[in-house]
Amino acid sequence: MEDASLITTPIKLLKGNELVSQGTGFYVYHECDSKQIIFLVTNYHVLTGSAPLEKKAPIGDNISFNIHISKDNPEKVKEFRFPLYTSENKPVWLVNEDNKEADLAIIPMPTQVYQEAEIVNCINEKWAKNKLKVRTTTRTSVVGYPYGYYDKKNSLPIWKTGSIASEPDVDFDGKKLIVLDISAFPGMSGAPVFARAQGMYETIDGGMQGGVINKFIGVYASMQMLTKNKFLEQLVNQTPVGIKDQESLQLGHVWKASLIFDVLNKFDIEDYTDNILKQLK
């Protein structure tokens, strides 16, 4: 199995015990102050129902998600519920303070979430800096849960394939975005995106190498419409066979991986523990 299949999870946004919406999340490993921390990464709008700069009231107050507890038997998973706000209504997630419009939310996981799990090869900063040369038209995979559809017996996601449609080394429209040419569906918001090569591929130093390689490039967020940007969850039809909105350009926005690691490299464990974890509702 692909490591990336084992480190994604459906994220269900709930208000109390009532399901509000569903998206995708994934686990990232990072070493902070010599401590190994696992983070749950998704979109800001998956946790709140709105874009970061809209300042709307949240539509939920807790989430459910799961984690595989066996590398060899994908049926073995454990589900968790987690509050989104402290007793003082502070959000539990981190954002990129230098790019507040980025549709990104990162939740540091308490050790009790993953202490029973055989931690697989989680996404880390090396995944974003490997040798694969990424260009326009490079093949990509978005790993998530379209319309909540996935292998529920084994808790394994769906891999949707597309290609890069904008210059990946340039910030699209002045934002830290990459545009994909892909057909995407509600439920995939917050999914990890990989540039992927099989066989011979070009390396960043201009050479050639063989094998299978995934390069983490960012977090899937939204579809671009002819006149405006929409979250996938806003494109639901009565018959969920695909996106039928006549204004859809079949182009998706991916917030760049660097935004995540900028946050993780500044993460203060003690501050988060004192001001967030100890005040959870």
N, C-alpha and C positions, 0 to 999 in steps of 0.2 A: 504493500500500500504506500501511496505517497504520504510523506510526512504532513503536507499541507491539508490532507483530508482529515487527519486526526487532530489538528489544532484549530479547526473552525467549529463554531457552535451557532445554533439558532439562538437569537435573543428575543424573548417575548417581553414586550412592555405591558405592564399591568397597572391598573388602578385598584388598589386593594387586591382582590382575587379575580378581577374582571380583566380579560384580555383586551388590550387596546389595539396593538399592532405587533408585527413581527419583522425583524431584520436579521442581519448576520453579524457575527463578531469573530474574532480570532485572537490567539494567544501569542504574545511577544515576550521573549526572554531578554533581560538586560541586567547587567551587574551595576549595582548602585552602592557606593560606599562599602565595597568589598562584599556586599550581600547579593545573592541571586534572587531576583524578583521576577515574578510572572505578572504581566499586564494583560487585561482584556481590552482590545481595541475595537472601536466601531465608529459610526457617525454620530455626531451631536444630535441630529434630528431623529435618530433611532431611539434615543433616550428621552427626548423632549417633545417630538412631533413638529418641531419648527427649526428654521435655520438659526445659526448662532447669533446673527445680528438683528433678528426680528423681535427679540425680547418678549415673546408671547408666554403666556402662562403654560406650564408643563401639563401634558395630558395624562401622565402616569406618575407613579411614585415608587415603583420597584420593578425589578426585572427577574426573569428566570433564564438560566443558561445551563449548559452541561459541560462536562469534561470527560474524556476517555480515561479510564483507569487501567487499561491494558493495551500494550503495544501490539499484541498478537491476536486479541479477541475484541474486535470493535463493538460487539454487542454490550460489553461492560462499560457503562457510563454512569456517572453520578450527576444528578440535577441539583442545582442550587438556586435559592432565592436571595436577592440582595437588594437592600434599600438604596434609593438614589439620592437621599437627602439625610443630613444629620438632624438632630433635635433642634438645631438652630436654622434649619432649612438651607444649609450650605450643600451644594452639589458634591457628590463623591468623586466625580471624574475630573481629570486634568484636561486642559486645552492648551493650544499653542498661543501664548500671550503675545507673541510677535506677529501672529497671523490669525487674528480673532475671527475673521470671516471663514477660516478653514472649517469644513464640516467634519470635525474630528473630536472624538471623546475617548479618553484613556482611563481605565479604572485599575489601580494597583490591587492585586489579588491578595487577600490575607492567606497566610500559609495553610490554614485549615481547608482551603478550597482545593489545593492540589497536593496535600501531604499524602493522600492515599493513592495518587496517580503515579504511574510509570511515565514520567515526563518524556515525551518524544522530542524530536528535534524541532523545537519551537523556532519561529521566525526570530532572527536577531539581526544586528546591524551588518553582519557579514553577508547575509542574504541579499542585502541591498547594494553591496559593493563587490560582488564577485566579477569574474572575468567576462561575462557575456556582454557583447556590444549591442546596445539597444538603439534602433533606428525607427524612422517611420516605416510602417508596414510590418514591423516585427510582430510575430505571433504572440498573443497574450491569452491568459486564462483568468477568469473571474470565478472564485470558488465560493458558492453560497447556496441559498435555499429559495429558488424562484417560486413564488406563490406558496411558500412553505412546503414545497415538494422536495423530498429527498429520501434516501434509504433509511426509513425509520427503524427497521430491525437492527441495523448496524450503526445507526446514527452517523451516516456518511453523506457528505454534501454532493452537489452537482457542479461539474466543471463546465462553464460556458466559455466558448472560444471566440476570439476576435483578433483585432490587430491595432497597432498604434496609429492614430490618425493625425497627430500633431507632432511637431519637433520635440522630442522628449527632454532635450537639454535646455529648452527655452521655457520660461514660465508663460503658459498660454494666457493671453489677454491680461498680462501683468500679474496673474495669480499663480500660485504653485500647483498648477494643474497639468495633467496630461489628458488628452482626449482619445478615447477609444472608438473604433468602428465596431459596434457590437449590438446584438439584440439582447436587451436585459429586461427584467421583470420585477414587480414588487416582491419584497422579501430578500433581495440581494443587496440592498443598501448596507454598507459596512463590511462588505466582503473584501478579502485580500486579493490583490491583483499581481500576477506574475508574468514577466516576459519569459517565454519558454522556448527552448531549442532542443532538438533531438538529432543525432547524427553529427555532422560537421557544422561548427558554428564559428562566427567571427568573434575574436576577443578584443578587449578594449585597447590592447597594444598593437592591434593590426594583424595579429597572427590568426591561425586557425587551430581549432581543437575539436576532438570528438567526444561524444557522450550525450547524456541527458542533463540539462541544467535548468533550474528555475531561478529567476532573479526577481526579488520582491521590489515592486515599483510603487505601490501605494494602496490606498483605500478607495473602493468604489463608492460613489455617493449619489449621482443623479443623472437624469437624461436631459439632453439639450433639445428644447423645442424650437420651432421656427422663430417665435417671438420672446420666449422666456425659458428659464431653467426650471425643471420640475423634479421633485423627488419621485423615485419609482413608485412609492406608495400612493401618489396622486394620480397614477395612470391606470387605475383599476377599472376594468370593464365588467359588465354584468356576466359576460361569457369569457372567463379568463383563459383565452387561448393565445394571448400575445398582446402586444401594445398596438392598438388600432387607431390611436389618435392621429388624425391626418396631418398634424403639424410636427410629428416626431421626425427628427433627422437621423434616428438610429445612431446617435453619438452619445457617449457617456463620459462623465467627468470623474477623474481619479485624482485625489489629493496625494501629493508626492510623499514617498516614504521618509524623506528627510525631515518632514514636519514632525513625525512621530519621534524620531531619535533626538531631535532638538529638545523635545520635552523630557524624554527619559534621561538625557545627559545632565539635566538640571534638577532632577527629582530629589527632593529632600525627604528622606524616610521619616526622620524624627518629627518634622513639622506636620507631615501628613498623618502620622499616628496620633499625635497629640490633638490636632485640630479637626480631624475627620473620623478616624476609626474609633476613637474613644468617645465620640459623640453621636454614633449611629443610633437611629431611632429603633 
